[in-house]
Amino acid sequence: MPRLILASASPRRRDLLRQIGIVPDGIFPADIDESPYRGELPHRLALRLAEEKARAVAPAHAGDFVLAADTVVGCGRRILPKPTSEAEARRCLDLLSGRRHRVTTGLALIRPSGEMSSRRVTTIVTFKRLTRAEREAYIASGEWEGKAGGYAIQGMADAFVRQINGSWSNVVGLPLHDCAALLAGAGYPVWSGRDG
Ligand SMILES: Cc1cn([C@H]2C[C@H](O)[C@@H](COP(=O)(O)OP(=O)(O)OP(=O)(O)O)O2)c(=O)[nH]c1=O
């Protein structure tokens, strides 16, 4: 049985994989510089960082499958940060309020042969127009911390989502349909060997 290494520190990604019955054999977060290049578009950044994370972790795990992902929230050409302060989170929410934005996750998988397959998945999310009370309640919740775009759809912020077009798990951080397809296509036994 080939081993699967998840190159991610995100507990959400681990939980999403477990949801479809996949438990990584090891978790080794990649420590890379996540800053965008000048003028880099959000969807390009997501793919580049996913590939860089996979490449950073793979050398220590030759012969294993190494899976990495990166989720970027973009509003037009603009890349939203992972806020580290309330003021920054407020700026994100003000930008998202009453508008559509795109959440792109890059996925990169290195096979035991060393060959890499990657893809990106985009979900379009429409937020309601936030009242001041909604915004401030959300800021007080602290749920925005460390989340791309300053919100987490798997928490309170789902109440702000008027419409979603595409994969929900993609917004949380790992698009399960594409992830399963990528793994299966690379020869990882996603659906076999579970019935004893
Ligand atoms: C938009 C959105 C983002 N997020 C999170 C998912 C990711 O953890 C984070 C985006 O940052 P990432 O850099 O993709 O992931 P990470 O830093 O958490 O983990 P690692 O780099 O080790 O893989 O934002 C949510 O949890 N819910 C959401 O609705």
The ligand as an SDF file (V2000), in Angstrom:
LIG
                    3D

 29 30  0  0  0  0  0  0  0  0999 V2000
  -12.2280   31.0620    2.7520 C   0  0  0  0  0  0  0  0  0  0  0  0
  -11.8530   30.0930    3.8190 C   0  0  0  0  0  0  0  0  0  0  0  0
  -10.5480   29.8340    4.1530 C   0  0  0  0  0  0  0  0  0  0  0  0
  -10.2330   28.9390    5.1470 N   0  0  0  0  0  0  0  0  0  0  0  0
   -8.8360   28.6130    5.4880 C   0  0  0  0  0  0  0  0  0  0  0  0
   -8.3660   27.3280    4.8330 C   0  0  0  0  0  0  0  0  0  0  0  0
   -6.8830   27.4210    4.9250 C   0  0  0  0  0  0  0  0  0  0  0  0
   -6.4490   26.8190    6.1340 O   0  0  0  0  0  0  0  0  0  0  0  0
   -6.6230   28.9190    4.9550 C   0  0  0  0  0  0  0  0  0  0  0  0
   -5.9070   29.2610    3.7180 C   0  0  0  0  0  0  0  0  0  0  0  0
   -4.5380   29.1060    3.9400 O   0  0  0  0  0  0  0  0  0  0  0  0
   -3.5970   28.0410    3.2510 P   0  0  0  0  0  0  0  0  0  0  0  0
   -2.2450   28.6800    3.0920 O   0  0  0  0  0  0  0  0  0  0  0  0
   -4.2450   27.4950    2.0260 O   0  0  0  0  0  0  0  0  0  0  0  0
   -3.4840   26.8500    4.3050 O   0  0  0  0  0  0  0  0  0  0  0  0
   -2.8630   26.8260    5.7630 P   0  0  0  0  0  0  0  0  0  0  0  0
   -1.8660   27.9150    5.9420 O   0  0  0  0  0  0  0  0  0  0  0  0
   -4.0070   26.7670    6.7570 O   0  0  0  0  0  0  0  0  0  0  0  0
   -2.1630   25.3930    5.8110 O   0  0  0  0  0  0  0  0  0  0  0  0
   -0.9460   24.8400    4.9090 P   0  0  0  0  0  0  0  0  0  0  0  0
   -0.3170   25.9840    4.1560 O   0  0  0  0  0  0  0  0  0  0  0  0
    0.0140   24.1850    5.8410 O   0  0  0  0  0  0  0  0  0  0  0  0
   -1.5900   23.8290    3.9810 O   0  0  0  0  0  0  0  0  0  0  0  0
   -7.8990   29.5570    5.0610 O   0  0  0  0  0  0  0  0  0  0  0  0
  -11.2120   28.2870    5.8500 C   0  0  0  0  0  0  0  0  0  0  0  0
  -10.9400   27.4910    6.7600 O   0  0  0  0  0  0  0  0  0  0  0  0
  -12.5170   28.5370    5.5390 N   0  0  0  0  0  0  0  0  0  0  0  0
  -12.8900   29.3930    4.5590 C   0  0  0  0  0  0  0  0  0  0  0  0
  -14.1010   29.5630    4.3040 O   0  0  0  0  0  0  0  0  0  0  0  0
  1  2  1  0
  2  3  2  0
  2 28  1  0
  3  4  1  0
  4  5  1  0
  4 25  1  0
  5  6  1  0
  5 24  1  0
  6  7  1  0
  7  8  1  0
  7  9  1  0
  9 10  1  0
  9 24  1  0
 10 11  1  0
 11 12  1  0
 12 13  2  0
 12 14  1  0
 12 15  1  0
 15 16  1  0
 16 17  2  0
 16 18  1  0
 16 19  1  0
 19 20  1  0
 20 21  2  0
 20 22  1  0
 20 23  1  0
 25 26  2  0
 25 27  1  0
 27 28  1  0
 28 29  2  0
M  END
$$$$
